[in-house]
Amino acid sequence: MPKRIIDVRDGPAFLDIVSYGRGGPGNSFGLSRAQIEQIARTVGRTPEVVLKVLPKASNSAGSIQKHIDYIGRHGDLELETDDGSPMQGKGVGKELLKDWDLDLETHRRESEFAKTRGRAPPKLVHKLMFSMPPGTPPTGVLAAVRNFAREEFALKHRYTMVLHTDEPHPHVHLIVKAVSEQGVRLNIRKATLREWRREFARHLRDQGIAANATDRTVRGQSRTLKIDGIYRASLRGESTHMRARAEAVASELIKGNLRVEAGKSKLLETRKEVERWWRATSDILLREGQPELAAQARRFLDQMPPALTDKERIAGELFERTREPRARSESITR
C-alpha cells in the first residue's frame, strides 16, 4: 500500500492577537470566552507547558533501540504502549522494534535510499518530550500525555511513553511511529507543535493542573531556544557551545566593538507588533466590560523584558559579573 503524506493541523494560532491588533481600537471583532480565558492565564503567568521534538537518531532501528533503552533506564522503568500494556526489562527496545516492524523497515529503506538518493532515509519515529515546572504532580503530567496520545494517535500511529521523575521538572518521553497503520506519514511542523502544546495544556487543566500554551513572542520572550543537548549541558555549566559564545562576546567587548547581530532589526520589528497587539487587545477587553483584565494586559505589556539578541544578553551577563566584584570592593573600602 503506497504511503500518503499529511501535515497535522497546520492551522492558525489559537490566541491570534494579531487579527485583533490589525484592526486597531476601532475594530468590531470580539473575543471568545476561550480566548479571554487564555489571555487571563497568560497575563496571570500561568506555568507554560514545554513540548520538544528531540532531533537526533530517529531513522535507524539501532539508534531507536538505544533511545528506548535509555528512556526506560535500561529496564528499570516501565513503558506504557498504545494499547495500555506495560513493558519493562532490558529487552524492551528490541521487542518494540520487532512489534512495530522497524527492523525490517530499516533494512529495506537503507538499501533503497543508498542506491537511489544517496542521503539518509526519513525518520522512522518521532521522539517527543512533554515537560512541566518543578512541583507539578508527576502522575498528572503522565495522565495528560496519555490522554493527549490517545486523542492524537490511537488506532493510527503506534506509540510508547514513560515518565521520568529523576529531575526537578517531571517529564514524559513519547515515541511515535512516523508511519501510521494506514500508511500515512506524520510530518511535524511549527503549527503542529503549537496545536499539540495547546492540547497538552488542556489535558493538564483537565487533571486540575494550571497550565498554559502561548507563543513565546506573545509573552515578550526573545531568547533563542537551544537544542536539548546544549540546554542540558548549560544547566550543568558544561556547555562548550555556550562557553565559546561567551568567549567570543567577551573578545568583542574588550575590543570595544560589539557587533550587532543580523536578526536585531527583525526582533525589534516583532516586538513592536506584539506591543501593538497587546494594546489593541486591552482596548477590546475594556470595551467588552473586562476592565480588570484589560488593566492586567497593560501591566503585562509594561513588564515585558527588553527585546535582546542572544549576544546582547550574554554581554549584559558578562557586565554584571564584572560589576559585582567591583561593587563589593567599593563597599569594603568605604
DRENDO-1510 file (C-alpha; in Angstrom, 1 decimal, always signed):
<recs>
REC; n; res; u; v; w
REC; 1; MET; +0.0; +0.0; +0.0 .
REC; 2; PRO; +1.5; +3.4; -1.0 .
REC; 3; LYS; +2.3; +5.8; +1.8 .
REC; 4; ARG; +0.5; +9.1; +1.8 .
REC; 5; ILE; +1.9; +12.2; +3.5 .
REC; 6; ILE; -0.2; +14.5; +5.6 .
REC; 7; ASP; +0.6; +17.6; +7.7 .
REC; 8; VAL; -1.1; +17.6; +11.1 .
REC; 9; ARG; -3.3; +20.6; +12.0 .
REC; 10; ASP; -1.4; +23.2; +10.1 .
REC; 11; GLY; -3.7; +25.9; +11.1 .
REC; 12; PRO; -3.7; +29.4; +12.7 .
REC; 13; ALA; -2.6; +30.1; +16.3 .
REC; 14; PHE; -5.4; +29.9; +18.9 .
REC; 15; LEU; -4.7; +33.2; +20.7 .
REC; 16; ASP; -4.4; +35.2; +17.5 .
REC; 17; ILE; -3.8; +38.6; +18.9 .
REC; 18; VAL; -2.6; +39.7; +15.6 .
REC; 19; SER; -6.0; +39.6; +14.0 .
REC; 20; TYR; -7.4; +41.8; +16.7 .
REC; 21; GLY; -4.5; +44.2; +16.7 .
REC; 22; ARG; -4.5; +44.8; +13.0 .
REC; 23; GLY; -8.0; +46.4; +13.1 .
REC; 24; GLY; -6.9; +48.8; +15.8 .
REC; 25; PRO; -9.1; +50.0; +18.6 .
REC; 26; GLY; -12.0; +50.8; +16.3 .
REC; 27; ASN; -12.4; +47.3; +15.0 .
REC; 28; SER; -15.6; +45.3; +15.6 .
REC; 29; PHE; -14.1; +42.0; +16.5 .
REC; 30; GLY; -15.0; +40.3; +19.8 .
REC; 31; LEU; -13.1; +37.9; +21.9 .
REC; 32; SER; -14.5; +34.4; +22.6 .
REC; 33; ARG; -14.7; +33.0; +26.1 .
REC; 34; ALA; -11.8; +30.6; +25.4 .
REC; 35; GLN; -9.6; +33.5; +24.1 .
REC; 36; ILE; -10.4; +35.6; +27.2 .
REC; 37; GLU; -9.5; +32.6; +29.4 .
REC; 38; GLN; -6.2; +32.2; +27.7 .
REC; 39; ILE; -5.4; +35.9; +27.9 .
REC; 40; ALA; -6.2; +35.7; +31.7 .
REC; 41; ARG; -3.8; +32.7; +32.0 .
REC; 42; THR; -1.1; +34.5; +30.0 .
REC; 43; VAL; -1.2; +37.8; +31.9 .
REC; 44; GLY; -1.5; +35.8; +35.2 .
REC; 45; ARG; +1.7; +34.0; +34.3 .
REC; 46; THR; +0.2; +30.5; +34.5 .
REC; 47; PRO; +3.0; +27.9; +34.0 .
REC; 48; GLU; +3.8; +27.3; +30.3 .
REC; 49; VAL; +3.9; +23.8; +29.1 .
REC; 50; VAL; +7.1; +22.6; +27.3 .
REC; 51; LEU; +7.0; +20.2; +24.3 .
REC; 52; LYS; +10.2; +19.3; +22.5 .
REC; 53; VAL; +10.9; +17.2; +19.4 .
REC; 54; LEU; +14.2; +15.5; +20.1 .
REC; 55; PRO; +16.2; +15.9; +16.9 .
REC; 56; LYS; +18.8; +13.1; +16.7 .
REC; 57; ALA; +18.9; +9.4; +15.8 .
REC; 58; SER; +15.4; +8.6; +14.6 .
REC; 59; ASN; +16.0; +7.0; +11.3 .
REC; 60; SER; +17.6; +3.6; +12.1 .
REC; 61; ALA; +16.4; +0.7; +14.2 .
REC; 62; GLY; +19.7; +0.6; +16.2 .
REC; 63; SER; +19.5; +4.2; +17.3 .
REC; 64; ILE; +15.8; +3.9; +18.2 .
REC; 65; GLN; +16.5; +0.8; +20.3 .
REC; 66; LYS; +19.2; +2.7; +22.2 .
REC; 67; HIS; +16.8; +5.6; +22.8 .
REC; 68; ILE; +14.1; +3.2; +24.1 .
REC; 69; ASP; +16.6; +1.5; +26.4 .
REC; 70; TYR; +17.8; +4.9; +27.6 .
REC; 71; ILE; +14.3; +6.3; +28.4 .
REC; 72; GLY; +13.4; +3.0; +30.1 .
REC; 73; ARG; +16.6; +3.4; +32.1 .
REC; 74; HIS; +17.8; +0.0; +30.7 .
REC; 75; GLY; +14.9; -2.0; +32.2 .
REC; 76; ASP; +14.4; -0.1; +35.5 .
REC; 77; LEU; +11.3; +1.9; +34.3 .
REC; 78; GLU; +8.0; +0.7; +33.0 .
REC; 79; LEU; +7.0; +1.8; +29.5 .
REC; 80; GLU; +3.3; +2.2; +28.5 .
REC; 81; THR; +2.3; +1.3; +25.0 .
REC; 82; ASP; -0.6; +2.5; +22.8 .
REC; 83; ASP; -2.8; -0.5; +23.8 .
REC; 84; GLY; -2.2; +0.3; +27.5 .
REC; 85; SER; +0.1; -2.7; +28.1 .
REC; 86; PRO; +3.1; -2.1; +30.4 .
REC; 87; MET; +6.6; -3.2; +29.1 .
REC; 88; GLN; +9.7; -3.4; +31.3 .
REC; 89; GLY; +13.0; -5.1; +31.1 .
REC; 90; LYS; +16.3; -5.0; +29.3 .
REC; 91; GLY; +14.8; -6.4; +26.1 .
REC; 92; VAL; +12.1; -3.8; +25.7 .
REC; 93; GLY; +13.7; -1.8; +22.9 .
REC; 94; LYS; +14.3; -4.9; +20.7 .
REC; 95; GLU; +10.8; -6.1; +21.4 .
REC; 96; LEU; +9.2; -2.9; +20.3 .
REC; 97; LEU; +11.3; -2.7; +17.2 .
REC; 98; LYS; +10.0; -6.1; +16.2 .
REC; 99; ASP; +6.4; -5.4; +17.1 .
REC; 100; TRP; +6.5; -2.2; +15.0 .
REC; 101; ASP; +8.4; -3.9; +12.1 .
REC; 102; LEU; +11.1; -1.2; +12.3 .
REC; 103; ASP; +14.0; -3.6; +12.0 .
REC; 104; LEU; +12.7; -4.8; +8.6 .
REC; 105; GLU; +11.8; -1.2; +7.6 .
REC; 106; THR; +15.3; +0.0; +8.4 .
REC; 107; HIS; +17.0; -2.7; +6.3 .
REC; 108; ARG; +14.7; -2.0; +3.3 .
REC; 109; ARG; +15.0; +1.7; +3.4 .
REC; 110; GLU; +18.7; +1.9; +3.9 .
REC; 111; SER; +19.2; -0.2; +0.8 .
REC; 112; GLU; +16.7; +1.8; -1.2 .
REC; 113; PHE; +17.9; +5.3; -0.2 .
REC; 114; ALA; +21.6; +4.4; -0.5 .
REC; 115; LYS; +21.1; +3.3; -4.1 .
REC; 116; THR; +18.6; +5.9; -5.4 .
REC; 117; ARG; +19.1; +9.1; -3.4 .
REC; 118; GLY; +22.4; +9.0; -1.6 .
REC; 119; ARG; +21.1; +10.5; +1.5 .
REC; 120; ALA; +19.8; +9.4; +4.9 .
REC; 121; PRO; +16.3; +8.0; +4.9 .
REC; 122; PRO; +13.4; +9.8; +6.7 .
REC; 123; LYS; +12.6; +9.3; +10.4 .
REC; 124; LEU; +11.1; +6.0; +11.5 .
REC; 125; VAL; +9.8; +7.6; +14.7 .
REC; 126; HIS; +9.2; +11.0; +16.3 .
REC; 127; LYS; +10.7; +11.4; +19.7 .
REC; 128; LEU; +8.7; +13.9; +21.9 .
REC; 129; MET; +9.2; +15.2; +25.4 .
REC; 130; PHE; +6.5; +16.8; +27.4 .
REC; 131; SER; +7.6; +18.7; +30.5 .
REC; 132; MET; +6.3; +20.9; +33.3 .
REC; 133; PRO; +8.0; +23.0; +36.0 .
REC; 134; PRO; +9.2; +21.6; +39.3 .
REC; 135; GLY; +6.4; +21.0; +41.8 .
REC; 136; THR; +3.9; +19.7; +39.2 .
REC; 137; PRO; +2.3; +16.4; +40.2 .
REC; 138; PRO; +4.2; +13.8; +38.0 .
REC; 139; THR; +1.1; +11.5; +37.8 .
REC; 140; GLY; -0.9; +14.3; +36.4 .
REC; 141; VAL; +1.7; +15.0; +33.7 .
REC; 142; LEU; +1.6; +11.3; +32.7 .
REC; 143; ALA; -2.2; +11.2; +32.7 .
REC; 144; ALA; -2.3; +14.3; +30.5 .
REC; 145; VAL; +0.2; +12.9; +28.0 .
REC; 146; ARG; -1.6; +9.6; +28.0 .
REC; 147; ASN; -4.9; +11.3; +27.1 .
REC; 148; PHE; -3.2; +13.5; +24.6 .
REC; 149; ALA; -1.7; +10.5; +22.8 .
REC; 150; ARG; -5.0; +8.6; +22.8 .
REC; 151; GLU; -6.7; +11.5; +21.1 .
REC; 152; GLU; -4.0; +12.2; +18.6 .
REC; 153; PHE; -2.6; +8.8; +17.7 .
REC; 154; ALA; -4.9; +5.9; +18.8 .
REC; 155; LEU; -5.7; +3.4; +16.1 .
REC; 156; LYS; -3.4; +5.3; +13.8 .
REC; 157; HIS; +0.2; +5.6; +14.9 .
REC; 158; ARG; +1.9; +3.2; +17.3 .
REC; 159; TYR; +3.5; +4.8; +20.4 .
REC; 160; THR; +5.0; +4.2; +23.7 .
REC; 161; MET; +5.7; +6.5; +26.7 .
REC; 162; VAL; +7.5; +6.7; +30.0 .
REC; 163; LEU; +7.5; +9.1; +33.0 .
REC; 164; HIS; +10.8; +10.5; +34.3 .
REC; 165; THR; +11.0; +12.0; +37.8 .
REC; 166; ASP; +14.8; +11.9; +38.3 .
REC; 167; GLU; +15.0; +15.7; +37.5 .
REC; 168; PRO; +13.2; +18.6; +39.2 .
REC; 169; HIS; +10.8; +19.0; +36.3 .
REC; 170; PRO; +8.6; +16.0; +35.7 .
REC; 171; HIS; +8.6; +15.0; +32.1 .
REC; 172; VAL; +7.3; +12.2; +29.8 .
REC; 173; HIS; +9.1; +10.8; +26.8 .
REC; 174; LEU; +6.7; +9.8; +24.0 .
REC; 175; ILE; +7.9; +7.8; +20.9 .
REC; 176; VAL; +5.5; +7.8; +18.0 .
REC; 177; LYS; +5.9; +5.6; +14.9 .
REC; 178; ALA; +6.2; +8.0; +11.9 .
REC; 179; VAL; +4.1; +6.0; +9.5 .
REC; 180; SER; +0.6; +5.0; +10.6 .
REC; 181; GLU; -1.0; +1.6; +10.3 .
REC; 182; GLN; -2.9; +3.1; +7.3 .
REC; 183; GLY; +0.4; +4.1; +5.6 .
REC; 184; VAL; +0.1; +7.8; +6.4 .
REC; 185; ARG; +3.4; +9.6; +7.3 .
REC; 186; LEU; +3.2; +12.1; +10.2 .
REC; 187; ASN; +5.1; +15.3; +9.5 .
REC; 188; ILE; +5.5; +17.7; +12.4 .
REC; 189; ARG; +5.6; +21.4; +11.6 .
REC; 190; LYS; +5.6; +24.5; +13.8 .
REC; 191; ALA; +1.8; +24.8; +13.6 .
REC; 192; THR; +1.6; +21.1; +14.6 .
REC; 193; LEU; +3.7; +21.9; +17.7 .
REC; 194; ARG; +1.6; +24.9; +18.6 .
REC; 195; GLU; -1.6; +22.8; +18.4 .
REC; 196; TRP; +0.0; +20.0; +20.4 .
REC; 197; ARG; +1.1; +22.4; +23.1 .
REC; 198; ARG; -2.4; +23.7; +23.5 .
REC; 199; GLU; -3.8; +20.2; +23.7 .
REC; 200; PHE; -1.2; +19.2; +26.3 .
REC; 201; ALA; -2.1; +22.2; +28.4 .
REC; 202; ARG; -5.8; +21.5; +28.0 .
REC; 203; HIS; -5.3; +17.9; +29.2 .
REC; 204; LEU; -3.3; +19.2; +32.2 .
REC; 205; ARG; -6.1; +21.5; +33.2 .
REC; 206; ASP; -8.5; +18.6; +33.0 .
REC; 207; GLN; -6.2; +17.0; +35.6 .
REC; 208; GLY; -6.6; +20.1; +37.8 .
REC; 209; ILE; -3.1; +21.4; +36.9 .
REC; 210; ALA; -2.7; +25.0; +36.0 .
REC; 211; ALA; -1.2; +25.1; +32.5 .
REC; 212; ASN; -1.0; +27.5; +29.6 .
REC; 213; ALA; +0.3; +27.4; +26.0 .
REC; 214; THR; +1.1; +30.7; +24.5 .
REC; 215; ASP; +3.7; +31.6; +21.8 .
REC; 216; ARG; +6.9; +32.9; +23.3 .
REC; 217; THR; +6.8; +36.1; +21.2 .
REC; 218; VAL; +3.4; +36.9; +22.6 .
REC; 219; ARG; +4.9; +36.7; +26.1 .
REC; 220; GLY; +7.8; +39.0; +25.1 .
REC; 221; GLN; +10.4; +36.3; +25.2 .
REC; 222; SER; +13.2; +36.7; +22.7 .
REC; 223; ARG; +15.7; +34.1; +24.0 .
REC; 224; THR; +16.7; +31.6; +21.3 .
REC; 225; LEU; +15.8; +28.0; +22.1 .
REC; 226; LYS; +18.7; +25.7; +22.3 .
REC; 227; ILE; +18.8; +22.1; +21.2 .
REC; 228; ASP; +18.3; +19.7; +24.1 .
REC; 229; GLY; +21.9; +18.7; +24.4 .
REC; 230; ILE; +23.2; +22.3; +24.6 .
REC; 231; TYR; +20.4; +23.2; +27.0 .
REC; 232; ARG; +21.1; +20.3; +29.4 .
REC; 233; ALA; +24.9; +21.0; +29.3 .
REC; 234; SER; +24.3; +24.7; +30.0 .
REC; 235; LEU; +22.3; +23.8; +33.1 .
REC; 236; ARG; +25.2; +21.8; +34.4 .
REC; 237; GLY; +27.6; +24.6; +33.4 .
REC; 238; GLU; +29.3; +22.2; +30.9 .
REC; 239; SER; +28.2; +23.6; +27.6 .
REC; 240; THR; +31.2; +24.1; +25.3 .
REC; 241; HIS; +28.9; +25.9; +22.8 .
REC; 242; MET; +27.8; +28.5; +25.4 .
REC; 243; ARG; +31.3; +28.9; +26.6 .
REC; 244; ALA; +32.6; +29.6; +23.1 .
REC; 245; ARG; +29.8; +32.1; +22.6 .
REC; 246; ALA; +30.6; +33.9; +25.8 .
REC; 247; GLU; +34.3; +34.0; +25.0 .
REC; 248; ALA; +33.5; +35.5; +21.5 .
REC; 249; VAL; +31.3; +38.2; +23.1 .
REC; 250; ALA; +33.9; +38.9; +25.7 .
REC; 251; SER; +36.5; +39.4; +23.0 .
REC; 252; GLU; +34.3; +41.9; +21.2 .
REC; 253; LEU; +33.6; +43.8; +24.4 .
REC; 254; ILE; +37.4; +44.0; +25.2 .
REC; 255; LYS; +37.9; +45.5; +21.7 .
REC; 256; GLY; +35.0; +47.9; +22.2 .
REC; 257; ASN; +33.2; +46.6; +19.2 .
REC; 258; LEU; +30.1; +44.5; +20.0 .
REC; 259; ARG; +28.8; +43.8; +16.5 .
REC; 260; VAL; +25.0; +43.9; +16.1 .
REC; 261; GLU; +23.5; +40.5; +15.1 .
REC; 262; ALA; +21.7; +40.3; +11.8 .
REC; 263; GLY; +18.4; +39.4; +13.4 .
REC; 264; LYS; +18.2; +42.5; +15.7 .
REC; 265; SER; +16.0; +44.6; +13.3 .
REC; 266; LYS; +13.6; +41.7; +12.9 .
REC; 267; LEU; +13.5; +41.2; +16.6 .
REC; 268; LEU; +12.6; +44.9; +17.2 .
REC; 269; GLU; +10.0; +44.8; +14.5 .
REC; 270; THR; +8.4; +41.8; +16.0 .
REC; 271; ARG; +8.4; +43.4; +19.4 .
REC; 272; LYS; +6.6; +46.5; +18.1 .
REC; 273; GLU; +3.9; +44.3; +16.6 .
REC; 274; VAL; +3.5; +42.4; +19.9 .
REC; 275; GLU; +3.2; +45.6; +21.8 .
REC; 276; ARG; +0.6; +46.9; +19.4 .
REC; 277; TRP; -1.4; +43.6; +19.6 .
REC; 278; TRP; -1.5; +43.8; +23.4 .
REC; 279; ARG; -2.6; +47.4; +23.4 .
REC; 280; ALA; -5.4; +46.6; +20.9 .
REC; 281; THR; -6.4; +43.6; +22.9 .
REC; 282; SER; -6.5; +45.6; +26.1 .
REC; 283; ASP; -8.8; +48.1; +24.3 .
REC; 284; ILE; -11.1; +45.4; +23.2 .
REC; 285; LEU; -11.3; +43.9; +26.7 .
REC; 286; LEU; -12.2; +47.3; +28.1 .
REC; 287; ARG; -15.0; +47.7; +25.6 .
REC; 288; GLU; -16.3; +44.3; +26.3 .
REC; 289; GLY; -16.7; +45.1; +30.1 .
REC; 290; GLN; -13.4; +43.4; +31.3 .
REC; 291; PRO; -11.7; +46.5; +32.8 .
REC; 292; GLU; -9.6; +44.4; +35.3 .
REC; 293; LEU; -8.3; +42.0; +32.7 .
REC; 294; ALA; -7.7; +45.0; +30.4 .
REC; 295; ALA; -5.5; +46.6; +33.1 .
REC; 296; GLN; -3.7; +43.3; +33.7 .
REC; 297; ALA; -2.9; +43.1; +29.9 .
REC; 298; ARG; -1.5; +46.7; +30.0 .
REC; 299; ARG; +0.7; +45.8; +33.1 .
REC; 300; PHE; +1.8; +42.6; +31.4 .
REC; 301; LEU; +2.9; +44.7; +28.4 .
REC; 302; ASP; +4.7; +47.2; +30.6 .
REC; 303; GLN; +6.6; +44.5; +32.4 .
REC; 304; MET; +7.9; +42.7; +29.3 .
REC; 305; PRO; +11.7; +42.3; +29.3 .
REC; 306; PRO; +13.6; +44.2; +26.7 .
REC; 307; ALA; +14.0; +42.6; +23.3 .
REC; 308; LEU; +17.6; +41.5; +23.3 .
REC; 309; THR; +19.5; +39.2; +21.0 .
REC; 310; ASP; +21.5; +36.3; +22.5 .
REC; 311; LYS; +24.7; +38.3; +22.1 .
REC; 312; GLU; +23.3; +41.3; +23.9 .
REC; 313; ARG; +22.0; +39.1; +26.7 .
REC; 314; ILE; +25.4; +37.4; +27.1 .
REC; 315; ALA; +27.1; +40.8; +27.1 .
REC; 316; GLY; +24.8; +42.0; +29.8 .
REC; 317; GLU; +25.5; +38.9; +31.9 .
REC; 318; LEU; +29.3; +39.4; +31.5 .
REC; 319; PHE; +29.0; +43.1; +32.5 .
REC; 320; GLU; +27.1; +42.1; +35.6 .
REC; 321; ARG; +29.7; +39.6; +36.6 .
REC; 322; THR; +32.5; +42.2; +36.4 .
REC; 323; ARG; +30.4; +44.8; +38.2 .
REC; 324; GLU; +29.6; +42.6; +41.2 .
REC; 325; PRO; +33.2; +42.2; +42.5 .
REC; 326; ARG; +33.8; +45.9; +41.9 .
REC; 327; ALA; +30.8; +46.8; +43.9 .
REC; 328; ARG; +31.8; +44.5; +46.8 .
REC; 329; SER; +35.3; +46.0; +46.7 .
REC; 330; GLU; +34.0; +49.6; +46.9 .
REC; 331; SER; +31.7; +48.7; +49.8 .
REC; 332; ILE; +34.6; +47.3; +51.7 .
REC; 333; THR; +36.8; +50.4; +51.2 .
REC; 334; ARG; +34.1; +52.6; +52.5 .
</recs>
